[in-house]
Each structure stands twice: as C-alpha cells, then as structure tokens.
C-alpha cells in the first residue's frame, strides 16, 4: 500500500473525505537577467506531496521557513497552477479547471493570510471589503449585503461601528478578525490559515485561535493550519504534517507525533519547543542542534533531503530516497520517510557524519566544518 493510500485510509476512517492531494509538485523557473530570458533551472518548492483531509478536521502543517508550506497552501487554493499531480476537492479534480469553472469552487475554499494588514486594501473601508464576496458570488441587494456584513462582523467580535473604518484604524488582532470574516463570508467548507497568528501578540493569538475553534464548531469547518509555533499547532490540530525542503517527512495524529516523533527532523523541531513547567518538575529536555544550513531547493541533496544535517545519517541516506510509509510498531496513519527512524527513548545527540561523507557523496550541499 502506497503512502497516498495509507493517508487516504487514515483520513476516511473517521469521516467523509473532503480533500485529496496526490503527488503534487510545484517548480518555479529561475530565469537569467539576459535580454532574452531563458529558464536554466527550477526551484522545487513542493516536490511530490500527498495528503488527505476529512470533513471537520484540522491538519497542522509545520516546518522551517522555505520548506514549501505556503506554496502548498496556494496550490490547494488554486492560486498557483500545479506543475504535476492531482488535487481533488469533494471528489472533483481542480488542478485542470480554468478560471471560469474554478469560480464556483472559490466559495468553498478560502484563505486567511499571514499579514493581516497586507491582505487588506488600505484604501477601502472594511464594510466594502467584506461586501465583495456577496457581491461577486450572490444576487443579494445592497441592503441584504449590508445586513450580512454586519452579522459577519458581529460573529468575529467586531462592532457595527467599525463598518466605515479603514484597515489602518485597527489593531493587528482586529485586522486578522477582518480577514477571518472575509474568509467566512460564504460559509466555505475549507479554510486555509497561513500563519494566521504569527504576527500577533501572545494574548491576541489566544483570542484568534479561540475564535477559529468556535467558528469550526459552529459551521463544521475544515482547517489547514500552517504555523511555526509548534505549541499552537498542537493545540488546534487533529493531525500534523511535517515538511522539509518541499516534501512531507512525517505525518500522523497530533499526540502520536508529539509523544513519539519518528523522523529526526521532527524530533529536532520538538526539542526546540519551550515548555515552562519542565523546569519546575525537575525534568531536563535535551536540545537537538542541527548542523549546517537548509540546502537550496534549486539543487536539493540526493537521497534523503535531510541527510546532510541528520544526526543518524548513514551511507544509504545519501543515495536512496526513503518512502513515506508506516514503520513497524506505529499506529495506522503515522507515516515516516526515514531509513533509520528514531526509536522510543533514543537520545538524538549530534553525531559525526565523517563515515557518511567518506562512503557516499552529498549532492546539493556543502560540508560544514
């Protein structure tokens, strides 16, 4: 059984399937500065990603900056065309739909962007911004649209007196509420939250997260939640997908990933999460420090893309790409792409990679001193 089939089985075992992403890639051409532009290379932003999402579920997507999280989100929302692969929404493939045929589906797939100010037109009043979805996709009268917008603002915690204000007159948290209201306007089935709280203060983050959870319960929403803060992702997600350099390296139920991470990269991310109460309990947390920089997505390493930085890398890691599959002893739905997954209780200290370098070349990355 392939990784895609395993992921689909895990997603559909507890509910109706809403979204299927099958072996999706997105390459951005790198062009020269010559008078005649020629593409001589490609940035492999997303490279062979497969996942599935059921109705009412929240999938958290985590990884370092530049790993392809936001690009994947825009592919799912059909804001970028895919290079290859298939995306099916409610059983319908959307990767080949033109703009006219995609328009009806825009009501069902919405996004909340990272920058709560940059995603709003500073020259338009909030009431006008929130009226757009109704004006474009419905036949409501102006009075009906105005009533819908006021109701929408109330649902996300905004006052009716905010209707005629400009985005610059709001705080960061209020602007993000406006973005959430715009995404919620047409009662979508799927909302993609791309770093929705990363630019906000901690107290405001909690308010926005609680708002998203309340709206999910009220409207049976399905979320894809992209974030760097692993504590936030753990709080809001049902399942987690960990991305590294354009690929998913581990995915599974949230508590399973946090309690028993199998991929060395996932373990290193979790080791960096600050937990205040550990100091009071007398527990020590070993911090895994990765050496080197993230390789370029324009020329990724051969084999496992994480092997130049991996403390467990061996010769096979530099030559053979691991499959995203269920490892022995793991529950259904917990998939890992690693030749030597982390065992329970195993200390993941930084190890010498001299043996790996001596036995196999490392393409696309330079050895760190």
C-alpha positions as CSV (number, residue, x, y, z in Angstrom):
1,X,0.0,0.0,0.0
2,X,1.4,3.4,-1.0
3,X,1.8,6.4,1.3
4,X,-1.1,8.1,-0.5
5,X,-3.4,5.1,0.1
6,X,-2.3,4.9,3.7
7,X,-3.0,8.6,4.2
8,X,-6.4,8.4,2.5
9,X,-7.3,5.3,4.6
10,X,-6.4,7.2,7.8
11,X,-8.4,10.3,6.7
12,X,-11.5,8.5,5.6
13,X,-11.7,6.1,8.6
14,X,-13.4,8.6,10.8
15,X,-15.3,10.9,8.4
16,X,-16.1,11.9,4.8
17,X,-13.1,12.8,2.6
18,X,-13.0,16.5,1.6
19,X,-9.6,17.0,0.1
20,X,-7.1,14.7,-1.7
21,X,-3.6,15.9,-2.7
22,X,-1.8,13.3,-4.8
23,X,1.9,13.5,-5.7
24,X,1.7,17.3,-6.2
25,X,4.8,19.2,-7.4
26,X,5.4,22.9,-8.0
27,X,8.6,24.1,-9.7
28,X,9.3,27.8,-10.2
29,X,11.6,28.5,-13.1
30,X,14.8,30.5,-12.4
31,X,15.4,33.0,-15.2
32,X,18.5,34.8,-16.3
33,X,18.9,38.6,-16.5
34,X,19.8,38.5,-20.2
35,X,17.7,40.3,-22.8
36,X,16.2,37.0,-23.8
37,X,15.0,35.4,-20.6
38,X,15.8,31.7,-20.5
39,X,14.9,29.2,-17.8
40,X,18.0,27.3,-16.8
41,X,16.9,25.8,-13.5
42,X,13.9,25.4,-11.2
43,X,13.2,25.9,-7.6
44,X,11.5,22.8,-6.3
45,X,9.1,24.4,-3.8
46,X,6.8,21.5,-3.5
47,X,8.0,18.1,-4.7
48,X,5.8,15.1,-4.5
49,X,3.4,15.9,-1.7
50,X,0.4,13.6,-0.9
51,X,-2.1,14.1,1.9
52,X,-5.8,13.8,2.6
53,X,-8.3,15.7,4.8
54,X,-11.7,14.8,6.1
55,X,-14.6,17.0,6.9
56,X,-14.3,18.8,10.2
57,X,-10.7,18.0,10.7
58,X,-7.7,20.4,11.3
59,X,-4.4,19.5,9.7
60,X,-1.4,21.3,11.0
61,X,1.5,21.9,8.6
62,X,4.9,22.7,10.2
63,X,8.5,23.1,9.0
64,X,11.2,25.7,8.6
65,X,10.8,28.8,6.5
66,X,11.2,28.0,2.8
67,X,10.1,24.3,3.2
68,X,7.1,24.9,0.9
69,X,4.2,25.2,3.4
70,X,2.7,28.4,1.9
71,X,3.2,27.3,-1.6
72,X,1.3,24.1,-0.9
73,X,-1.5,26.2,0.6
74,X,-1.7,28.3,-2.5
75,X,-1.8,25.2,-4.7
76,X,-4.7,23.8,-2.8
77,X,-6.5,27.1,-3.0
78,X,-5.7,27.1,-6.8
79,X,-3.9,30.4,-6.5
80,X,-0.9,28.8,-8.3
81,X,-1.1,26.1,-11.0
82,X,0.5,22.8,-10.1
83,X,3.5,21.6,-12.1
84,X,2.2,18.0,-11.8
85,X,0.0,15.8,-9.6
86,X,-3.7,16.0,-8.8
87,X,-5.8,17.9,-6.2
88,X,-9.3,16.6,-5.7
89,X,-11.9,18.6,-3.7
90,X,-15.1,16.8,-2.8
91,X,-14.1,14.2,-5.4
92,X,-13.7,16.7,-8.2
93,X,-10.2,17.3,-9.7
94,X,-9.5,21.0,-9.6
95,X,-5.9,21.1,-11.0
96,X,-7.1,21.4,-14.6
97,X,-10.1,23.7,-14.1
98,X,-9.9,27.1,-15.9
99,X,-10.8,30.3,-14.2
100,X,-14.5,30.2,-15.2
101,X,-15.0,26.7,-13.9
102,X,-13.0,27.3,-10.8
103,X,-15.0,30.3,-9.8
104,X,-18.0,28.4,-8.2
105,X,-15.4,26.5,-6.0
106,X,-13.9,29.7,-4.7
107,X,-16.8,29.9,-2.2
108,X,-15.8,26.6,-0.7
109,X,-12.0,27.2,-0.4
110,X,-10.9,30.3,1.4
111,X,-7.6,31.6,2.9
112,X,-6.6,33.6,5.9
113,X,-3.2,35.2,5.2
114,X,-0.3,35.8,7.4
115,X,-0.1,39.6,7.2
116,X,-3.4,40.9,8.5
117,X,-2.7,44.4,7.0
118,X,-1.0,43.5,3.7
119,X,-4.0,41.3,2.8
120,X,-6.5,44.2,3.1
121,X,-6.8,47.1,0.7
122,X,-5.8,50.2,2.8
123,X,-7.9,52.5,0.5
124,X,-11.2,50.7,1.1
125,X,-13.4,50.7,4.1
126,X,-14.0,47.4,6.0
127,X,-17.6,47.2,5.1
128,X,-16.7,47.5,1.4
129,X,-14.0,44.8,1.7
130,X,-16.4,42.4,3.4
131,X,-19.1,43.1,0.9
132,X,-17.1,41.7,-2.0
133,X,-17.8,38.0,-1.6
134,X,-21.5,38.6,-1.5
135,X,-21.4,41.0,-4.5
136,X,-19.3,38.6,-6.6
137,X,-21.0,35.3,-5.7
138,X,-24.6,36.1,-4.8
139,X,-27.5,38.2,-6.2
140,X,-28.3,40.0,-2.9
141,X,-29.5,43.5,-2.8
142,X,-27.3,46.2,-1.3
143,X,-29.4,46.3,1.9
144,X,-29.2,42.5,2.2
145,X,-25.4,42.6,1.7
146,X,-25.0,45.3,4.4
147,X,-27.0,43.2,6.8
148,X,-24.9,40.1,6.1
149,X,-21.7,42.0,6.6
150,X,-22.9,43.4,9.9
151,X,-23.8,39.9,11.1
152,X,-20.5,38.6,10.0
153,X,-18.6,41.3,11.8
154,X,-20.5,40.5,15.0
155,X,-19.6,36.8,14.7
156,X,-15.9,37.6,14.7
157,X,-16.1,40.1,17.5
158,X,-16.2,43.4,15.6
159,X,-18.6,46.2,16.4
160,X,-21.0,47.6,13.8
161,X,-19.4,51.0,14.3
162,X,-16.3,49.5,12.6
163,X,-18.2,49.2,9.3
164,X,-16.9,52.5,7.8
165,X,-13.4,52.4,9.1
166,X,-10.2,51.8,7.1
167,X,-7.8,48.9,7.9
168,X,-5.2,51.4,9.2
169,X,-7.5,52.3,12.1
170,X,-7.5,48.7,13.5
171,X,-5.0,46.8,15.6
172,X,-3.3,43.7,14.3
173,X,-5.8,41.4,16.1
174,X,-8.8,43.3,14.7
175,X,-7.3,43.2,11.2
176,X,-6.9,39.4,11.4
177,X,-10.6,39.2,12.5
178,X,-11.5,41.1,9.4
179,X,-9.5,38.6,7.3
180,X,-11.3,35.7,9.1
181,X,-14.7,37.4,8.5
182,X,-13.9,37.7,4.8
183,X,-12.9,34.1,4.5
184,X,-16.0,33.0,6.4
185,X,-18.5,35.1,4.4
186,X,-19.7,32.5,2.0
187,X,-19.6,29.6,4.6
188,X,-16.7,27.7,3.0
189,X,-16.0,24.0,3.6
190,X,-12.2,24.5,3.8
191,X,-10.3,27.5,5.3
192,X,-6.5,27.5,4.8
193,X,-4.9,29.5,7.6
194,X,-1.4,30.5,6.5
195,X,0.4,31.7,9.7
196,X,-2.7,33.5,10.9
197,X,-1.3,34.4,14.4
198,X,2.5,34.7,13.8
199,X,2.4,38.5,13.6
200,X,0.3,38.9,16.7
201,X,1.0,39.3,20.4
202,X,0.6,36.2,22.5
203,X,-2.6,37.4,24.2
204,X,-4.1,38.3,20.8
205,X,-3.0,34.9,19.4
206,X,-5.1,33.1,22.0
207,X,-8.2,35.2,21.1
208,X,-7.8,34.4,17.4
209,X,-7.2,30.7,18.0
210,X,-10.3,30.5,20.3
211,X,-12.3,32.3,17.6
212,X,-11.2,29.9,14.9
213,X,-12.1,26.9,17.1
214,X,-15.6,28.4,18.0
215,X,-16.3,29.0,14.3
216,X,-15.2,25.5,13.4
217,X,-17.7,24.0,15.9
218,X,-20.5,26.4,14.7
219,X,-20.1,25.9,11.0
220,X,-18.4,22.5,10.8
221,X,-15.3,24.0,9.1
222,X,-12.2,22.1,8.0
223,X,-8.9,23.8,8.5
224,X,-5.4,23.6,7.2
225,X,-3.4,25.4,9.8
226,X,0.2,26.5,8.8
227,X,2.4,27.8,11.6
228,X,5.9,27.9,13.1
229,X,4.8,27.7,16.7
230,X,4.5,24.0,17.4
231,X,2.6,24.7,20.7
232,X,-0.1,26.4,18.8
233,X,-0.2,23.7,16.2
234,X,-0.6,21.0,18.9
235,X,-3.5,22.9,20.5
236,X,-5.5,23.4,17.3
237,X,-4.7,20.3,15.2
238,X,-6.0,16.8,14.8
239,X,-3.2,15.6,12.6
240,X,0.2,17.1,11.7
241,X,2.3,17.0,8.5
242,X,5.9,18.0,8.9
243,X,7.6,19.4,5.7
244,X,11.2,19.7,4.9
245,X,12.6,21.1,1.6
246,X,9.4,20.6,-0.4
247,X,8.5,17.1,1.0
248,X,6.4,15.7,3.8
249,X,8.8,13.7,6.1
250,X,6.3,12.7,8.8
251,X,2.6,12.8,9.3
252,X,0.2,11.4,11.9
253,X,-2.2,12.1,14.8
254,X,-1.1,15.1,16.8
255,X,-0.5,13.4,20.1
256,X,1.3,10.5,18.4
257,X,3.7,12.9,16.7
258,X,4.4,14.9,19.8
259,X,4.8,11.9,22.1
260,X,6.7,9.6,19.7
261,X,8.3,11.5,16.8
262,X,10.0,9.1,14.4
263,X,11.8,11.4,12.0
264,X,15.0,13.0,13.3
265,X,13.9,16.4,11.8
266,X,10.6,16.2,13.7
267,X,12.4,15.3,16.9
268,X,14.7,18.3,16.4
269,X,11.8,20.7,15.9
270,X,10.0,19.4,19.0
271,X,13.2,19.7,21.1
272,X,13.2,23.4,20.4
273,X,9.7,24.0,21.8
274,X,10.0,25.9,25.1
275,X,8.0,24.3,27.9
276,X,7.9,26.4,31.1
277,X,6.7,23.8,33.6
278,X,9.5,21.3,32.9
279,X,11.9,23.4,35.0
280,X,9.6,23.2,37.9
281,X,9.2,19.5,37.6
282,X,12.9,18.9,37.5
283,X,12.8,17.4,34.0
284,X,15.6,18.1,31.6
285,X,15.0,18.5,27.9
286,X,17.8,17.6,25.5
287,X,18.0,20.2,22.8
288,X,18.9,18.8,19.4
289,X,21.2,21.2,17.5
290,X,21.3,20.6,13.7
291,X,24.5,21.5,11.9
292,X,24.6,23.3,8.6
293,X,22.1,25.3,6.7
294,X,19.0,24.2,4.8
295,X,20.1,23.1,1.3
296,X,18.9,25.1,-1.7
297,X,15.5,23.9,-3.2
298,X,17.0,24.7,-6.5
299,X,19.5,21.9,-6.1
300,X,18.3,19.6,-3.3
301,X,20.5,16.7,-2.0
302,X,20.3,13.3,-3.4
303,X,18.6,10.5,-1.4
304,X,17.0,11.8,1.8
305,X,17.0,15.6,1.6
306,X,17.6,15.8,5.3
307,X,20.7,13.6,5.4
308,X,23.3,16.5,5.2
309,X,22.0,17.7,8.6
310,X,20.8,14.4,10.1
311,X,22.5,13.0,13.3
312,X,21.5,9.5,12.2
313,X,22.6,9.7,8.6
314,X,24.3,6.7,7.0
315,X,25.6,5.9,3.5
316,X,22.2,4.7,2.2
317,X,20.6,8.1,3.1
318,X,22.8,9.9,0.6
319,X,21.8,7.6,-2.3
320,X,18.3,6.3,-1.7
321,X,15.2,8.4,-1.0
322,X,13.1,6.9,1.8
323,X,9.4,6.2,1.3
324,X,6.8,7.9,3.4
325,X,5.3,4.8,5.0
326,X,4.1,3.3,8.2
327,X,7.0,1.9,10.3
328,X,6.9,-1.2,12.4
329,X,5.1,-0.6,15.7
330,X,3.5,2.7,14.6
331,X,-0.3,3.0,14.6
332,X,-2.3,3.5,11.3
333,X,-1.9,6.9,9.9
334,X,1.5,7.6,11.4
335,X,3.8,7.7,8.3
336,X,7.6,8.5,8.3
337,X,10.0,9.0,5.4
338,X,13.3,7.8,7.1
339,X,15.6,4.8,6.7
340,X,16.6,4.9,10.4
341,X,13.6,6.3,12.4
342,X,14.0,7.5,15.9
343,X,13.2,4.8,18.5
344,X,11.4,5.5,21.7
345,X,13.8,6.8,24.3
346,X,16.6,7.1,21.9
347,X,18.9,10.1,22.6
348,X,19.3,12.1,19.4
349,X,22.6,13.9,20.1
350,X,24.6,15.4,17.2
351,X,26.7,12.6,15.7
352,X,29.8,12.6,13.5
353,X,29.0,12.3,9.8
354,X,32.5,11.6,8.6
355,X,31.6,8.0,7.7
356,X,28.7,9.2,5.5
357,X,30.9,11.7,3.7
358,X,33.6,9.1,3.1
359,X,31.3,6.4,1.7
360,X,28.9,8.5,-0.4
361,X,28.9,12.0,-1.9
362,X,26.4,14.6,-0.6
363,X,24.9,16.4,-3.6
364,X,23.5,19.8,-3.4
365,X,25.0,20.7,-0.1
366,X,28.4,21.7,1.3
367,X,30.0,20.0,4.2
368,X,30.1,22.2,7.3
369,X,33.5,22.5,9.2
